Amino acid sequence: MRGPELSRRSLFALATAGVATAALAGSARAEQVRVVDVGGALTAVAVNPVTGLVYVTDSNSGTVAVLDPNAGRVITLIPVGGKPSDVAVDSAANRVYVANPPGGTVIALDALSHQAVSVVGAGAGASSVAVDPAANKVYAVSGSTGTFAILDTLSLTTQRIVAAPKSGLAGIALDTGRRLAYCTSPTTDSLEIFDLDAGKFTGSTGVGASPTGVAVHQASGTVFVANSAIHHMSIVDPVSRTQSKTVLLRSEASAIAVNQATETVYTNGGQNGLSRVDGKAGVLNGELSLGVNPGDLAVDQRTRAVYVTDPLHGTVSVVRNF
């Protein structure tokens, strides 16, 4: 359809507004919320904390939009084909990796030239990706087959594809220090644990109903899980490998991200907006109404800005100081 393309190319307008939140444990407010019109059906978002550029996948057009949040506009569109579902950034190598489930591939992009440099096989239905820059690896999991692919970022080749103990894996997050990957399994309400050094799954723990999004606080190793069929977020203890606490949200959550410096957790489990959780205390301490039903989200670890997609309207909200 030509409509979404026209929207992306001609409507890079930036709207700015202060947005108040519902009172939870005291009043919460974002200093600034800016909305960038991207268009299309936005599926995932990732940010490069070094350059500040933001990458958003559009499954309708098979493109990755590159946003400059300071300029408040899309600066380029990268055609990748297929139906891109997830995106991850290697800020050290200045590369971007995009999952394409229909092709069972991960597409490597040069973030300087904004060109595709390689397409790597990652197993049928590969839908979520995570990058380990220090190990020169990209990991991809499949939502349809449950495979776990290990890709080498130097040679841009497939090293191994490991069958998971569960039929489908929705999300993946890495604990790079402890050399673990955590993968959500919506059909079994579990979190599957993969030992990156051993190259195999070594554990499983029950979480909430239909877990999808997952994030790790690198310093503590605490794992946070967004459960898309129940109004709570799971907190998993890395030592006991059990769900140690749940946090009641206003609605179901499917995406989650952590500010590594503050251990603040953000989810799309608010009423038409974001929920903010104190990850250390395991307490909901703020909700920000965006007037939309958010999709994916990401945190810029340098500026602490939160980027939130709106799949219905094809926009990305840039939230500062929330």
C-alpha positions as CSV (number, residue, x, y, z in Angstrom):
1,M,0.0,0.0,0.0
2,R,1.3,3.4,-0.9
3,G,-0.3,5.3,2.0
4,P,2.1,4.2,4.7
5,E,5.1,5.0,2.4
6,L,3.8,8.5,1.8
7,S,3.3,8.9,5.6
8,R,6.9,7.9,6.3
9,R,8.4,10.1,3.7
10,S,6.4,13.3,4.0
11,L,5.0,13.4,7.6
12,F,8.2,13.5,9.7
13,A,6.5,16.1,12.0
14,L,7.3,16.2,15.6
15,A,4.7,16.9,18.2
16,T,5.7,17.9,21.8
17,A,3.6,17.7,24.8
18,G,3.9,17.2,28.6
19,V,1.9,14.2,29.7
20,A,0.7,13.7,33.3
21,T,0.3,10.3,34.9
22,A,-2.2,8.7,37.1
23,A,-1.3,9.0,40.8
24,L,0.1,5.7,42.1
25,A,2.8,5.9,44.8
26,G,2.8,9.7,44.4
27,S,2.5,11.8,41.3
28,A,4.7,10.9,38.3
29,R,5.3,13.0,35.3
30,A,7.6,12.9,32.2
31,E,9.5,16.1,31.5
32,Q,8.9,15.8,27.8
33,V,7.1,13.4,25.4
34,R,7.7,13.8,21.7
35,V,6.0,11.8,19.0
36,V,7.6,11.0,15.7
37,D,5.4,9.9,12.8
38,V,6.9,6.8,11.1
39,G,4.0,5.1,9.5
40,G,3.4,1.4,8.9
41,A,3.0,-1.5,11.4
42,L,5.9,-1.0,13.9
43,T,7.0,-4.2,15.5
44,A,10.3,-3.4,17.4
45,V,12.6,-0.6,18.5
46,A,16.2,-0.5,19.5
47,V,18.6,2.4,20.2
48,N,22.3,2.9,19.7
49,P,23.5,4.7,22.9
50,V,26.7,5.9,21.2
51,T,25.2,7.6,18.2
52,G,21.7,8.2,19.7
53,L,20.0,6.9,16.6
54,V,16.9,4.7,17.0
55,Y,15.9,1.8,14.7
56,V,12.3,0.8,14.2
57,T,11.1,-2.2,12.2
58,D,8.0,-2.0,10.0
59,S,6.5,-5.4,9.1
60,N,4.2,-3.8,6.5
61,S,6.8,-2.4,4.2
62,G,9.8,-4.6,5.1
63,T,11.9,-1.7,6.2
64,V,13.9,-0.4,9.1
65,A,13.3,3.3,9.9
66,V,16.2,5.2,11.4
67,L,15.2,8.0,13.7
68,D,17.2,11.0,14.9
69,P,15.5,11.9,18.2
70,N,17.3,15.2,18.4
71,A,16.1,16.3,15.0
72,G,12.7,14.7,15.7
73,R,12.4,12.9,12.3
74,V,13.2,9.8,10.3
75,I,16.4,10.3,8.5
76,T,16.4,7.2,6.3
77,L,14.5,4.0,5.5
78,I,16.5,0.8,5.0
79,P,14.8,-1.9,2.9
80,V,15.3,-5.4,4.3
81,G,12.3,-7.2,2.8
82,G,10.1,-9.8,4.4
83,K,8.3,-9.0,7.7
84,P,11.0,-7.8,10.1
85,S,9.9,-8.6,13.7
86,D,12.8,-7.6,16.0
87,V,16.0,-5.4,16.0
88,A,19.1,-5.3,18.1
89,V,22.1,-2.9,18.0
90,D,25.8,-3.7,18.4
91,S,27.1,-0.2,19.3
92,A,30.7,-1.3,19.5
93,A,30.8,-2.5,15.9
94,N,28.1,0.0,14.7
95,R,25.9,-2.7,13.3
96,V,22.2,-3.5,13.5
97,Y,20.7,-6.9,13.3
98,V,17.1,-7.5,12.2
99,A,15.1,-10.8,12.5
100,N,12.9,-11.8,9.5
101,P,10.7,-14.8,10.5
102,P,9.3,-15.6,7.0
103,G,12.9,-16.0,5.7
104,G,14.3,-17.6,8.9
105,T,17.1,-15.1,8.7
106,V,18.9,-12.3,10.5
107,I,19.9,-9.4,8.4
108,A,23.1,-7.5,9.3
109,L,23.1,-3.8,8.6
110,D,26.0,-1.3,8.5
111,A,24.8,1.5,10.8
112,L,27.2,4.0,9.1
113,S,26.2,3.4,5.4
114,H,22.6,2.2,6.3
115,Q,23.1,-0.7,3.9
116,A,22.6,-4.4,4.4
117,V,25.9,-6.3,4.5
118,S,24.8,-9.9,4.9
119,V,21.8,-12.2,5.4
120,V,22.4,-15.1,7.8
121,G,20.3,-18.2,8.3
122,A,18.9,-18.4,11.8
123,G,16.3,-21.2,11.6
124,A,12.7,-21.3,10.5
125,G,10.7,-18.5,12.0
126,A,13.6,-16.7,13.7
127,S,11.8,-13.8,15.3
128,S,13.7,-12.3,18.2
129,V,17.4,-11.3,18.4
130,A,20.0,-10.3,21.0
131,V,23.6,-9.2,20.6
132,D,26.7,-10.0,22.7
133,P,29.3,-7.6,21.3
134,A,32.2,-8.9,23.5
135,A,31.7,-12.4,22.3
136,N,31.1,-11.4,18.7
137,K,27.8,-13.3,18.7
138,V,24.2,-12.7,17.8
139,Y,21.5,-15.1,19.2
140,A,18.1,-15.6,17.5
141,V,15.1,-17.6,18.8
142,S,12.1,-18.8,16.8
143,G,8.6,-18.2,17.9
144,S,7.3,-21.0,15.7
145,T,9.9,-23.8,16.1
146,G,11.6,-22.9,19.4
147,T,15.1,-23.1,18.0
148,F,18.0,-21.1,19.4
149,A,20.5,-19.9,16.7
150,I,24.1,-18.9,17.4
151,L,25.5,-16.5,14.8
152,D,29.1,-15.3,14.5
153,T,29.3,-11.5,13.8
154,L,32.9,-11.6,12.5
155,S,32.3,-14.1,9.7
156,L,28.5,-13.4,9.5
157,T,27.8,-17.1,9.5
158,T,25.6,-19.6,11.4
159,Q,27.5,-21.5,14.0
160,R,24.8,-23.7,15.5
161,I,21.1,-24.0,15.7
162,V,20.0,-25.7,19.0
163,A,16.5,-27.2,19.5
164,A,14.8,-25.8,22.6
165,P,13.0,-28.0,25.1
166,K,9.8,-26.0,24.4
167,S,8.0,-25.5,21.1
168,G,8.1,-21.8,20.7
169,L,10.3,-19.0,22.1
170,A,9.0,-15.4,22.0
171,G,11.7,-13.2,23.5
172,I,15.4,-13.3,24.4
173,A,17.6,-11.4,26.8
174,L,21.3,-11.9,27.7
175,D,23.1,-11.8,31.0
176,T,26.5,-11.3,29.4
177,G,28.5,-11.4,32.6
178,R,27.1,-14.7,33.8
179,R,27.0,-16.0,30.2
180,L,23.3,-16.9,30.2
181,A,20.4,-16.3,27.8
182,Y,16.8,-16.1,29.0
183,C,14.1,-17.1,26.6
184,T,10.3,-16.7,27.1
185,S,8.0,-19.6,26.2
186,P,4.4,-18.4,25.9
187,T,2.8,-21.8,25.3
188,T,4.3,-23.3,28.6
189,D,4.3,-20.1,30.8
190,S,8.0,-20.6,31.4
191,L,11.4,-19.0,31.1
192,E,14.0,-21.2,29.4
193,I,17.6,-20.7,30.4
194,F,20.5,-21.2,28.0
195,D,24.1,-21.5,29.0
196,L,26.1,-19.6,26.4
197,D,29.4,-21.3,27.2
198,A,28.0,-24.8,27.4
199,G,25.9,-24.2,24.3
200,K,22.8,-25.8,25.7
201,F,19.6,-25.2,27.7
202,T,20.2,-25.9,31.4
203,G,17.1,-24.8,33.2
204,S,13.5,-23.7,33.2
205,T,11.3,-21.7,35.6
206,G,7.6,-21.0,35.7
207,V,6.5,-17.4,35.3
208,G,3.2,-15.7,34.5
209,A,0.7,-16.5,31.7
210,S,2.0,-16.2,28.2
211,P,5.4,-14.5,28.8
212,T,6.8,-12.6,25.9
213,G,9.1,-9.7,26.7
214,V,12.2,-10.3,28.9
215,A,15.0,-8.1,30.2
216,V,18.0,-8.5,32.5
217,H,19.6,-6.1,34.9
218,Q,23.3,-6.8,34.2
219,A,24.8,-5.9,37.6
220,S,22.4,-8.0,39.7
221,G,21.4,-10.6,37.2
222,T,17.8,-10.1,38.1
223,V,15.4,-11.1,35.2
224,F,12.2,-9.2,34.5
225,V,9.4,-10.8,32.4
226,A,6.4,-9.3,30.8
227,N,3.4,-11.6,30.9
228,S,1.0,-10.9,28.0
229,A,-2.0,-12.8,29.4
230,I,-2.1,-11.6,33.0
231,H,-1.8,-8.2,34.8
232,H,1.5,-8.8,36.3
233,M,5.2,-8.7,35.7
234,S,7.4,-11.6,36.9
235,I,10.8,-11.0,38.7
236,V,13.1,-14.0,38.6
237,D,16.0,-14.5,41.0
238,P,19.2,-15.5,39.1
239,V,20.6,-17.6,41.9
240,S,17.5,-19.8,42.8
241,R,16.2,-19.5,39.2
242,T,12.7,-19.1,40.5
243,Q,10.0,-16.4,40.3
244,S,10.8,-14.4,43.4
245,K,8.1,-11.8,43.1
246,T,5.3,-10.5,40.9
247,V,4.3,-6.8,40.3
248,L,0.7,-6.0,39.7
249,L,0.2,-3.9,36.6
250,R,-2.8,-2.0,35.2
251,S,-3.0,-4.3,32.1
252,E,-1.2,-7.1,30.3
253,A,2.4,-6.4,29.2
254,S,4.2,-7.8,26.2
255,A,7.4,-5.6,26.2
256,I,9.9,-4.7,28.8
257,A,13.2,-2.7,29.2
258,V,15.6,-1.9,32.0
259,N,17.6,1.3,32.8
260,Q,20.8,-0.4,33.8
261,A,22.1,2.5,35.9
262,T,19.0,2.8,38.1
263,E,17.4,-0.6,37.8
264,T,14.2,1.1,36.7
265,V,12.0,-1.2,34.7
266,Y,9.6,0.0,32.0
267,T,6.7,-2.1,30.5
268,N,3.8,-1.5,28.2
269,G,1.5,-2.8,31.0
270,G,-0.1,0.6,31.8
271,Q,-3.5,1.8,30.8
272,N,-2.8,3.3,27.4
273,G,0.8,4.0,28.4
274,L,3.9,3.0,30.3
275,S,4.3,1.4,33.7
276,R,7.5,2.2,35.7
277,V,8.7,-0.3,38.3
278,D,11.5,0.0,40.9
279,G,13.3,-3.2,39.9
280,K,15.2,-3.6,43.2
281,A,12.2,-3.2,45.4
282,G,9.8,-4.8,43.0
283,V,7.3,-2.0,43.4
284,L,5.2,-0.2,40.8
285,N,6.0,3.5,41.2
286,G,4.6,5.3,38.2
287,E,2.3,5.2,35.2
288,L,2.5,7.5,32.2
289,S,-0.5,7.8,30.0
290,L,0.4,8.2,26.3
291,G,-3.2,8.0,25.0
292,V,-2.2,4.9,23.0
293,N,-1.8,1.2,23.4
294,P,2.1,0.9,23.3
295,G,3.9,-1.9,21.5
296,D,7.7,-2.4,21.9
297,L,10.0,-0.2,23.9
298,A,13.7,0.5,24.5
299,V,15.8,2.6,26.9
300,D,18.8,4.7,25.8
301,Q,21.3,3.8,28.5
302,R,23.2,7.0,28.0
303,T,20.4,9.6,28.0
304,R,17.8,7.5,29.9
305,A,15.2,8.3,27.3
306,V,12.5,5.7,26.7
307,Y,11.3,4.9,23.1
308,V,7.8,3.5,22.7
309,T,6.2,2.3,19.5
310,D,2.5,2.7,18.7
311,P,1.8,-0.1,16.1
312,L,-1.8,1.2,15.5
313,H,-0.8,4.7,14.5
314,G,2.7,4.1,13.2
315,T,4.4,6.5,15.7
316,V,7.3,6.4,18.2
317,S,7.1,8.4,21.4
318,V,10.3,9.7,22.9
319,V,9.9,9.9,26.7
320,R,12.4,11.9,28.7
321,N,12.8,11.9,32.5
322,F,10.1,9.5,33.5
